[in-house]
């Protein structure tokens, strides 16, 4: 056999091997492993209700039942505290439960909120939004300072139970709008 | 051949970006409860000495035990008054010698806890005496009896008695209003009457 035939045969054999093998080889490379540790954020808001006595001392409201009469006012100071580590946008939803039915505590025939703070809070679509971001450890200014039962409440309401139930919600400030009204990511109901 | 890995990597990255477009925000929620019960004024009028099933026949010196007492059974301190109505007032008074029929209320002390604040003739010939309790009646408290018995005088005109209707009534109604927000019972019942 001359050299040319041997060469052709060798090439052919190599081709056959390549075809029969079927697992073509690619150039590969592997990078170093990048480790990204992500911590769950500590964002926490607290709805605070305080009451003030005649001497100006404030104590937390326990939530116990209080008898209220037409025209009577109870001290109830509503604030939100940022007890987490993240700066938060804050809003408060005002629910009023009257004998089990839920209505808004704005524009209802039963109670009036005293000293409603429209300087630092803005009402929009069922919520009071705090205008400023709330840093860790800070507390908002009061949303209101008292609750008054309507003077002309119907005698049929005697004995009725009213639960003023403000709900504080917070969402992160980082990468989340330039105001509470623009922010996303509020807790889902 | 080298193009395949790069295309695959881009494809994977694209899938991640598309899947991750619903970005999660950190948030928090907290609720406070403030429970109020609207106060209610509730009273109960009793007179356990009165025997409704017995006959009460008018005669001189006839006396029938009757002890109206008001109890505060609500959740609010209250001012209380009693409205005592005597039917056929003029006829009864004439039969009893023209007396003021308050004198029938044996045991009522004008200087005691119940003061008479008005005497109101009614269109039907009856008369309302309104007695107001001087003190605030706190939750769970009872008043002293307005009086202890209905007692007829020694001298009655039997001819006039015979002209009376077969029966006449002394009926009593209790009324109350919250004490909170009023400086005294008089102011409280002014508001009560305005509200009626």
Interface residues (C-beta under 8 A of the other chain):
Chain A: X24 X26 X27 X28 X40 X41 X43 X44 X45 X46 X47 X48 X49 X61 X63 X64 X65 X66 X67 X68 X69 X70 X71 X72 X74 X76 X78 X84 X86 X88 X147 X149 X153 X157 X158 X159 X160 X161 X162 X163 X164 X165 X166 X167 X168 X169 X170 X171 X172 X176 X184 X185 X186 X187
Chain B: X1 X2 X4 X5 X23 X24 X25 X26 X27 X28 X29 X30 X31 X32 X33 X34 X35 X36 X37 X38 X39 X40 X41 X75 X76 X178 X180 X181
